[in-house]
Amino acid sequence: EYYKFETVLTIDLHTRDTVDILIRDGISEPLDFSWQCQLRFYWLSKEDNLFLQQCNGKFEYGLKR
C-alpha cells in the first residue's frame, strides 16, 4: 500500500509542478511547444481506445481488456 501511495504522490507532485510552469510561462495554446512536449493521454471514443501523444508522436496505449 505504501508504494501505491508513493507513486500517486509522485505523479501528483510532478503534475502540479508542470502546471505551475505552464501557467508561469503563459502557455495557453495547444500548439505551444511547452504543451506539445508534455506526454498527454487521450481517450478516442470513436476508436474506443486510449492514445498517448507527445510532440508529433501518437501511440496506442495497448491496454489489455
PDB file of N, CA, C and O in Angstrom:
ATOM      1  N   GLU A   1       0.809  -1.199   0.000  1.00  0.00           N
ATOM      2  CA  GLU A   1       0.000   0.000   0.000  1.00  0.00           C
ATOM      3  C   GLU A   1       0.855   1.268   0.000  1.00  0.00           C
ATOM      4  O   GLU A   1       0.503   2.258  -0.642  1.00  0.00           O
ATOM      5  N   TYR A   2       1.965   1.235   0.713  1.00  0.00           N
ATOM      6  CA  TYR A   2       2.823   2.415   0.786  1.00  0.00           C
ATOM      7  C   TYR A   2       3.353   2.788  -0.590  1.00  0.00           C
ATOM      8  O   TYR A   2       3.418   3.969  -0.931  1.00  0.00           O
ATOM      9  N   TYR A   3       3.732   1.794  -1.382  1.00  0.00           N
ATOM     10  CA  TYR A   3       4.298   2.078  -2.706  1.00  0.00           C
ATOM     11  C   TYR A   3       3.251   2.669  -3.640  1.00  0.00           C
ATOM     12  O   TYR A   3       3.572   3.511  -4.480  1.00  0.00           O
ATOM     13  N   LYS A   4       2.006   2.235  -3.500  1.00  0.00           N
ATOM     14  CA  LYS A   4       0.930   2.832  -4.300  1.00  0.00           C
ATOM     15  C   LYS A   4       0.775   4.304  -3.936  1.00  0.00           C
ATOM     16  O   LYS A   4       0.674   5.166  -4.809  1.00  0.00           O
ATOM     17  N   PHE A   5       0.759   4.575  -2.646  1.00  0.00           N
ATOM     18  CA  PHE A   5       0.638   5.958  -2.185  1.00  0.00           C
ATOM     19  C   PHE A   5       1.810   6.798  -2.683  1.00  0.00           C
ATOM     20  O   PHE A   5       1.623   7.920  -3.154  1.00  0.00           O
ATOM     21  N   GLU A   6       3.011   6.252  -2.575  1.00  0.00           N
ATOM     22  CA  GLU A   6       4.207   6.964  -3.015  1.00  0.00           C
ATOM     23  C   GLU A   6       4.150   7.274  -4.514  1.00  0.00           C
ATOM     24  O   GLU A   6       4.543   8.359  -4.944  1.00  0.00           O
ATOM     25  N   THR A   7       3.663   6.322  -5.300  1.00  0.00           N
ATOM     26  CA  THR A   7       3.551   6.519  -6.746  1.00  0.00           C
ATOM     27  C   THR A   7       2.545   7.614  -7.074  1.00  0.00           C
ATOM     28  O   THR A   7       2.827   8.501  -7.879  1.00  0.00           O
ATOM     29  N   VAL A   8       1.369   7.551  -6.448  1.00  0.00           N
ATOM     30  CA  VAL A   8       0.337   8.566  -6.692  1.00  0.00           C
ATOM     31  C   VAL A   8       0.837   9.942  -6.260  1.00  0.00           C
ATOM     32  O   VAL A   8       0.612  10.929  -6.961  1.00  0.00           O
ATOM     33  N   LEU A   9       1.503  10.015  -5.131  1.00  0.00           N
ATOM     34  CA  LEU A   9       2.031  11.289  -4.651  1.00  0.00           C
ATOM     35  C   LEU A   9       3.072  11.855  -5.614  1.00  0.00           C
ATOM     36  O   LEU A   9       3.067  13.052  -5.898  1.00  0.00           O
ATOM     37  N   THR A  10       3.952  11.013  -6.109  1.00  0.00           N
ATOM     38  CA  THR A  10       4.979  11.452  -7.056  1.00  0.00           C
ATOM     39  C   THR A  10       4.349  11.988  -8.336  1.00  0.00           C
ATOM     40  O   THR A  10       4.759  13.034  -8.841  1.00  0.00           O
ATOM     41  N   ILE A  11       3.361  11.282  -8.859  1.00  0.00           N
ATOM     42  CA  ILE A  11       2.674  11.724 -10.077  1.00  0.00           C
ATOM     43  C   ILE A  11       1.966  13.054  -9.835  1.00  0.00           C
ATOM     44  O   ILE A  11       2.032  13.957 -10.669  1.00  0.00           O
ATOM     45  N   ASP A  12       1.288  13.174  -8.692  1.00  0.00           N
ATOM     46  CA  ASP A  12       0.585  14.421  -8.384  1.00  0.00           C
ATOM     47  C   ASP A  12       1.551  15.601  -8.254  1.00  0.00           C
ATOM     48  O   ASP A  12       1.255  16.694  -8.738  1.00  0.00           O
ATOM     49  N   LEU A  13       2.684  15.394  -7.615  1.00  0.00           N
ATOM     50  CA  LEU A  13       3.661  16.480  -7.473  1.00  0.00           C
ATOM     51  C   LEU A  13       4.249  16.879  -8.822  1.00  0.00           C
ATOM     52  O   LEU A  13       4.447  18.064  -9.091  1.00  0.00           O
ATOM     53  N   HIS A  14       4.525  15.903  -9.657  1.00  0.00           N
ATOM     54  CA  HIS A  14       5.036  16.208 -10.997  1.00  0.00           C
ATOM     55  C   HIS A  14       4.000  17.003 -11.793  1.00  0.00           C
ATOM     56  O   HIS A  14       4.336  17.978 -12.465  1.00  0.00           O
ATOM     57  N   THR A  15       2.747  16.580 -11.710  1.00  0.00           N
ATOM     58  CA  THR A  15       1.671  17.281 -12.422  1.00  0.00           C
ATOM     59  C   THR A  15       1.533  18.710 -11.909  1.00  0.00           C
ATOM     60  O   THR A  15       1.389  19.644 -12.697  1.00  0.00           O
ATOM     61  N   ARG A  16       1.577  18.877 -10.598  1.00  0.00           N
ATOM     62  CA  ARG A  16       1.495  20.219 -10.013  1.00  0.00           C
ATOM     63  C   ARG A  16       2.613  21.113 -10.534  1.00  0.00           C
ATOM     64  O   ARG A  16       2.373  22.252 -10.934  1.00  0.00           O
ATOM     65  N   ASP A  17       3.828  20.594 -10.527  1.00  0.00           N
ATOM     66  CA  ASP A  17       4.977  21.375 -10.988  1.00  0.00           C
ATOM     67  C   ASP A  17       4.868  21.714 -12.471  1.00  0.00           C
ATOM     68  O   ASP A  17       5.207  22.824 -12.882  1.00  0.00           O
ATOM     69  N   THR A  18       4.400  20.770 -13.268  1.00  0.00           N
ATOM     70  CA  THR A  18       4.237  21.004 -14.704  1.00  0.00           C
ATOM     71  C   THR A  18       3.200  22.085 -14.959  1.00  0.00           C
ATOM     72  O   THR A  18       3.422  22.974 -15.781  1.00  0.00           O
ATOM     73  N   VAL A  19       2.069  22.017 -14.264  1.00  0.00           N
ATOM     74  CA  VAL A  19       1.019  23.032 -14.426  1.00  0.00           C
ATOM     75  C   VAL A  19       1.537  24.396 -13.980  1.00  0.00           C
ATOM     76  O   VAL A  19       1.264  25.403 -14.634  1.00  0.00           O
ATOM     77  N   ASP A  20       2.275  24.441 -12.883  1.00  0.00           N
ATOM     78  CA  ASP A  20       2.855  25.713 -12.425  1.00  0.00           C
ATOM     79  C   ASP A  20       3.748  26.331 -13.497  1.00  0.00           C
ATOM     80  O   ASP A  20       3.692  27.539 -13.732  1.00  0.00           O
ATOM     81  N   ILE A  21       4.564  25.517 -14.141  1.00  0.00           N
ATOM     82  CA  ILE A  21       5.459  26.017 -15.195  1.00  0.00           C
ATOM     83  C   ILE A  21       4.658  26.528 -16.387  1.00  0.00           C
ATOM     84  O   ILE A  21       4.969  27.586 -16.934  1.00  0.00           O
ATOM     85  N   LEU A  22       3.635  25.787 -16.792  1.00  0.00           N
ATOM     86  CA  LEU A  22       2.812  26.214 -17.926  1.00  0.00           C
ATOM     87  C   LEU A  22       2.116  27.536 -17.630  1.00  0.00           C
ATOM     88  O   LEU A  22       2.037  28.407 -18.496  1.00  0.00           O
ATOM     89  N   ILE A  23       1.615  27.686 -16.413  1.00  0.00           N
ATOM     90  CA  ILE A  23       0.962  28.941 -16.022  1.00  0.00           C
ATOM     91  C   ILE A  23       1.983  30.074 -15.963  1.00  0.00           C
ATOM     92  O   ILE A  23       1.738  31.163 -16.482  1.00  0.00           O
ATOM     93  N   ARG A  24       3.118  29.820 -15.334  1.00  0.00           N
ATOM     94  CA  ARG A  24       4.171  30.846 -15.205  1.00  0.00           C
ATOM     95  C   ARG A  24       4.628  31.359 -16.563  1.00  0.00           C
ATOM     96  O   ARG A  24       4.863  32.554 -16.738  1.00  0.00           O
ATOM     97  N   ASP A  25       4.755  30.442 -17.529  1.00  0.00           N
ATOM     98  CA  ASP A  25       5.239  30.818 -18.854  1.00  0.00           C
ATOM     99  C   ASP A  25       4.129  31.322 -19.774  1.00  0.00           C
ATOM    100  O   ASP A  25       4.391  31.665 -20.927  1.00  0.00           O
ATOM    101  N   GLY A  26       2.894  31.369 -19.276  1.00  0.00           N
ATOM    102  CA  GLY A  26       1.782  31.894 -20.065  1.00  0.00           C
ATOM    103  C   GLY A  26       1.375  30.996 -21.222  1.00  0.00           C
ATOM    104  O   GLY A  26       0.896  31.480 -22.247  1.00  0.00           O
ATOM    105  N   ILE A  27       1.561  29.707 -21.067  1.00  0.00           N
ATOM    106  CA  ILE A  27       1.202  28.761 -22.126  1.00  0.00           C
ATOM    107  C   ILE A  27      -0.311  28.597 -22.124  1.00  0.00           C
ATOM    108  O   ILE A  27      -0.893  28.134 -21.143  1.00  0.00           O
ATOM    109  N   SER A  28      -0.946  28.981 -23.233  1.00  0.00           N
ATOM    110  CA  SER A  28      -2.405  28.913 -23.287  1.00  0.00           C
ATOM    111  C   SER A  28      -2.930  28.326 -24.592  1.00  0.00           C
ATOM    112  O   SER A  28      -4.139  28.162 -24.751  1.00  0.00           O
ATOM    113  N   GLU A  29      -2.056  28.015 -25.505  1.00  0.00           N
ATOM    114  CA  GLU A  29      -2.471  27.476 -26.800  1.00  0.00           C
ATOM    115  C   GLU A  29      -2.018  26.025 -26.934  1.00  0.00           C
ATOM    116  O   GLU A  29      -0.910  25.680 -26.522  1.00  0.00           O
ATOM    117  N   PRO A  30      -2.863  25.178 -27.505  1.00  0.00           N
ATOM    118  CA  PRO A  30      -2.497  23.762 -27.631  1.00  0.00           C
ATOM    119  C   PRO A  30      -1.309  23.514 -28.557  1.00  0.00           C
ATOM    120  O   PRO A  30      -0.720  22.434 -28.515  1.00  0.00           O
ATOM    121  N   LEU A  31      -0.947  24.479 -29.386  1.00  0.00           N
ATOM    122  CA  LEU A  31       0.191  24.291 -30.285  1.00  0.00           C
ATOM    123  C   LEU A  31       1.501  24.839 -29.717  1.00  0.00           C
ATOM    124  O   LEU A  31       2.545  24.727 -30.360  1.00  0.00           O
ATOM    125  N   ASP A  32       1.460  25.430 -28.517  1.00  0.00           N
ATOM    126  CA  ASP A  32       2.693  25.892 -27.874  1.00  0.00           C
ATOM    127  C   ASP A  32       3.599  24.697 -27.605  1.00  0.00           C
ATOM    128  O   ASP A  32       3.141  23.640 -27.172  1.00  0.00           O
ATOM    129  N   PHE A  33       4.894  24.879 -27.868  1.00  0.00           N
ATOM    130  CA  PHE A  33       5.839  23.775 -27.719  1.00  0.00           C
ATOM    131  C   PHE A  33       5.869  23.229 -26.293  1.00  0.00           C
ATOM    132  O   PHE A  33       5.970  22.019 -26.089  1.00  0.00           O
ATOM    133  N   SER A  34       5.781  24.115 -25.318  1.00  0.00           N
ATOM    134  CA  SER A  34       5.826  23.665 -23.922  1.00  0.00           C
ATOM    135  C   SER A  34       4.680  22.713 -23.592  1.00  0.00           C
ATOM    136  O   SER A  34       4.826  21.835 -22.741  1.00  0.00           O
ATOM    137  N   TRP A  35       3.543  22.882 -24.261  1.00  0.00           N
ATOM    138  CA  TRP A  35       2.423  21.953 -24.084  1.00  0.00           C
ATOM    139  C   TRP A  35       2.626  20.710 -24.937  1.00  0.00           C
ATOM    140  O   TRP A  35       2.392  19.593 -24.476  1.00  0.00           O
ATOM    141  N   GLN A  36       3.056  20.899 -26.168  1.00  0.00           N
ATOM    142  CA  GLN A  36       3.242  19.774 -27.082  1.00  0.00           C
ATOM    143  C   GLN A  36       4.268  18.771 -26.556  1.00  0.00           C
ATOM    144  O   GLN A  36       4.137  17.573 -26.807  1.00  0.00           O
ATOM    145  N   CYS A  37       5.281  19.236 -25.834  1.00  0.00           N
ATOM    146  CA  CYS A  37       6.330  18.315 -25.376  1.00  0.00           C
ATOM    147  C   CYS A  37       5.906  17.509 -24.150  1.00  0.00           C
ATOM    148  O   CYS A  37       6.635  16.616 -23.717  1.00  0.00           O
ATOM    149  N   GLN A  38       4.739  17.814 -23.588  1.00  0.00           N
ATOM    150  CA  GLN A  38       4.234  17.032 -22.458  1.00  0.00           C
ATOM    151  C   GLN A  38       3.611  15.731 -22.961  1.00  0.00           C
ATOM    152  O   GLN A  38       2.990  15.706 -24.023  1.00  0.00           O
ATOM    153  N   LEU A  39       3.776  14.658 -22.201  1.00  0.00           N
ATOM    154  CA  LEU A  39       3.121  13.396 -22.531  1.00  0.00           C
ATOM    155  C   LEU A  39       1.656  13.519 -22.143  1.00  0.00           C
ATOM    156  O   LEU A  39       1.330  13.734 -20.976  1.00  0.00           O
ATOM    157  N   ARG A  40       0.772  13.381 -23.134  1.00  0.00           N
ATOM    158  CA  ARG A  40      -0.657  13.567 -22.915  1.00  0.00           C
ATOM    159  C   ARG A  40      -1.406  12.289 -23.266  1.00  0.00           C
ATOM    160  O   ARG A  40      -0.994  11.533 -24.145  1.00  0.00           O
ATOM    161  N   PHE A  41      -2.507  12.062 -22.568  1.00  0.00           N
ATOM    162  CA  PHE A  41      -3.335  10.881 -22.784  1.00  0.00           C
ATOM    163  C   PHE A  41      -4.690  11.329 -23.310  1.00  0.00           C
ATOM    164  O   PHE A  41      -5.303  12.249 -22.769  1.00  0.00           O
ATOM    165  N   TYR A  42      -5.155  10.671 -24.370  1.00  0.00           N
ATOM    166  CA  TYR A  42      -6.446  10.998 -24.974  1.00  0.00           C
ATOM    167  C   TYR A  42      -7.252   9.726 -25.167  1.00  0.00           C
ATOM    168  O   TYR A  42      -6.757   8.734 -25.702  1.00  0.00           O
ATOM    169  N   TRP A  43      -8.507   9.769 -24.723  1.00  0.00           N
ATOM    170  CA  TRP A  43      -9.427   8.672 -24.988  1.00  0.00           C
ATOM    171  C   TRP A  43     -10.219   9.047 -26.236  1.00  0.00           C
ATOM    172  O   TRP A  43     -10.922  10.058 -26.253  1.00  0.00           O
ATOM    173  N   LEU A  44     -10.103   8.231 -27.279  1.00  0.00           N
ATOM    174  CA  LEU A  44     -10.845   8.468 -28.513  1.00  0.00           C
ATOM    175  C   LEU A  44     -12.007   7.488 -28.555  1.00  0.00           C
ATOM    176  O   LEU A  44     -11.835   6.302 -28.840  1.00  0.00           O
ATOM    177  N   SER A  45     -13.198   8.014 -28.262  1.00  0.00           N
ATOM    178  CA  SER A  45     -14.365   7.139 -28.170  1.00  0.00           C
ATOM    179  C   SER A  45     -14.694   6.497 -29.512  1.00  0.00           C
ATOM    180  O   SER A  45     -15.202   5.376 -29.553  1.00  0.00           O
ATOM    181  N   LYS A  46     -14.410   7.194 -30.606  1.00  0.00           N
ATOM    182  CA  LYS A  46     -14.676   6.628 -31.932  1.00  0.00           C
ATOM    183  C   LYS A  46     -13.875   5.342 -32.142  1.00  0.00           C
ATOM    184  O   LYS A  46     -14.360   4.392 -32.758  1.00  0.00           O
ATOM    185  N   GLU A  47     -12.649   5.321 -31.626  1.00  0.00           N
ATOM    186  CA  GLU A  47     -11.798   4.136 -31.751  1.00  0.00           C
ATOM    187  C   GLU A  47     -11.855   3.261 -30.504  1.00  0.00           C
ATOM    188  O   GLU A  47     -11.278   2.174 -30.475  1.00  0.00           O
ATOM    189  N   ASP A  48     -12.559   3.741 -29.468  1.00  0.00           N
ATOM    190  CA  ASP A  48     -12.703   3.024 -28.202  1.00  0.00           C
ATOM    191  C   ASP A  48     -11.341   2.594 -27.662  1.00  0.00           C
ATOM    192  O   ASP A  48     -11.134   1.437 -27.297  1.00  0.00           O
ATOM    193  N   ASN A  49     -10.412   3.565 -27.620  1.00  0.00           N
ATOM    194  CA  ASN A  49      -9.066   3.236 -27.181  1.00  0.00           C
ATOM    195  C   ASN A  49      -8.363   4.475 -26.627  1.00  0.00           C
ATOM    196  O   ASN A  49      -8.756   5.609 -26.898  1.00  0.00           O
ATOM    197  N   LEU A  50      -7.327   4.228 -25.854  1.00  0.00           N
ATOM    198  CA  LEU A  50      -6.525   5.281 -25.254  1.00  0.00           C
ATOM    199  C   LEU A  50      -5.253   5.480 -26.068  1.00  0.00           C
ATOM    200  O   LEU A  50      -4.609   4.515 -26.479  1.00  0.00           O
ATOM    201  N   PHE A  51      -4.896   6.757 -26.299  1.00  0.00           N
ATOM    202  CA  PHE A  51      -3.697   7.081 -27.063  1.00  0.00           C
ATOM    203  C   PHE A  51      -2.812   8.016 -26.253  1.00  0.00           C
ATOM    204  O   PHE A  51      -3.302   8.840 -25.481  1.00  0.00           O
ATOM    205  N   LEU A  52      -1.515   7.881 -26.437  1.00  0.00           N
ATOM    206  CA  LEU A  52      -0.526   8.776 -25.848  1.00  0.00           C
ATOM    207  C   LEU A  52       0.009   9.649 -26.962  1.00  0.00           C
ATOM    208  O   LEU A  52       0.255   9.178 -28.073  1.00  0.00           O
ATOM    209  N   GLN A  53       0.188  10.918 -26.658  1.00  0.00           N
ATOM    210  CA  GLN A  53       0.687  11.835 -27.674  1.00  0.00           C
ATOM    211  C   GLN A  53       1.730  12.750 -27.058  1.00  0.00           C
ATOM    212  O   GLN A  53       1.566  13.251 -25.945  1.00  0.00           O
ATOM    213  N   GLN A  54       2.812  12.959 -27.808  1.00  0.00           N
ATOM    214  CA  GLN A  54       3.869  13.878 -27.393  1.00  0.00           C
ATOM    215  C   GLN A  54       4.539  14.400 -28.653  1.00  0.00           C
ATOM    216  O   GLN A  54       5.008  13.627 -29.489  1.00  0.00           O
ATOM    217  N   CYS A  55       4.578  15.722 -28.778  1.00  0.00           N
ATOM    218  CA  CYS A  55       5.083  16.365 -29.996  1.00  0.00           C
ATOM    219  C   CYS A  55       4.365  15.765 -31.205  1.00  0.00           C
ATOM    220  O   CYS A  55       3.136  15.803 -31.261  1.00  0.00           O
ATOM    221  N   ASN A  56       5.096  15.218 -32.166  1.00  0.00           N
ATOM    222  CA  ASN A  56       4.459  14.647 -33.355  1.00  0.00           C
ATOM    223  C   ASN A  56       4.155  13.164 -33.220  1.00  0.00           C
ATOM    224  O   ASN A  56       3.604  12.565 -34.144  1.00  0.00           O
ATOM    225  N   GLY A  57       4.498  12.563 -32.097  1.00  0.00           N
ATOM    226  CA  GLY A  57       4.275  11.132 -31.912  1.00  0.00           C
ATOM    227  C   GLY A  57       2.917  10.838 -31.300  1.00  0.00           C
ATOM    228  O   GLY A  57       2.489  11.507 -30.358  1.00  0.00           O
ATOM    229  N   LYS A  58       2.245   9.834 -31.842  1.00  0.00           N
ATOM    230  CA  LYS A  58       0.953   9.394 -31.314  1.00  0.00           C
ATOM    231  C   LYS A  58       0.983   7.875 -31.265  1.00  0.00           C
ATOM    232  O   LYS A  58       1.220   7.215 -32.277  1.00  0.00           O
ATOM    233  N   PHE A  59       0.742   7.327 -30.081  1.00  0.00           N
ATOM    234  CA  PHE A  59       0.869   5.894 -29.895  1.00  0.00           C
ATOM    235  C   PHE A  59      -0.353   5.329 -29.191  1.00  0.00           C
ATOM    236  O   PHE A  59      -0.900   5.941 -28.274  1.00  0.00           O
ATOM    237  N   GLU A  60      -0.768   4.165 -29.630  1.00  0.00           N
ATOM    238  CA  GLU A  60      -1.847   3.458 -28.962  1.00  0.00           C
ATOM    239  C   GLU A  60      -1.316   2.941 -27.633  1.00  0.00           C
ATOM    240  O   GLU A  60      -0.209   2.408 -27.563  1.00  0.00           O
ATOM    241  N   TYR A  61      -2.110   3.099 -26.584  1.00  0.00           N
ATOM    242  CA  TYR A  61      -1.663   2.685 -25.257  1.00  0.00           C
ATOM    243  C   TYR A  61      -1.455   1.179 -25.176  1.00  0.00           C
ATOM    244  O   TYR A  61      -0.513   0.713 -24.537  1.00  0.00           O
ATOM    245  N   GLY A  62      -2.322   0.429 -25.816  1.00  0.00           N
ATOM    246  CA  GLY A  62      -2.161  -1.022 -25.861  1.00  0.00           C
ATOM    247  C   GLY A  62      -2.619  -1.731 -24.612  1.00  0.00           C
ATOM    248  O   GLY A  62      -2.081  -2.781 -24.262  1.00  0.00           O
ATOM    249  N   LEU A  63      -3.608  -1.173 -23.930  1.00  0.00           N
ATOM    250  CA  LEU A  63      -4.086  -1.821 -22.724  1.00  0.00           C
ATOM    251  C   LEU A  63      -4.831  -3.111 -23.053  1.00  0.00           C
ATOM    252  O   LEU A  63      -5.463  -3.237 -24.102  1.00  0.00           O
ATOM    253  N   LYS A  64      -4.740  -4.038 -22.154  1.00  0.00           N
ATOM    254  CA  LYS A  64      -5.415  -5.327 -22.334  1.00  0.00           C
ATOM    255  C   LYS A  64      -6.786  -5.251 -21.693  1.00  0.00           C
ATOM    256  O   LYS A  64      -6.946  -4.709 -20.600  1.00  0.00           O
ATOM    257  N   ARG A  65      -7.769  -5.795 -22.381  1.00  0.00           N
ATOM    258  CA  ARG A  65      -9.137  -5.809 -21.838  1.00  0.00           C
ATOM    259  C   ARG A  65      -9.558  -7.204 -21.535  1.00  0.00           C
ATOM    260  O   ARG A  65     -10.676  -7.424 -21.070  1.00  0.00           O
TER     261      ARG A  65
END
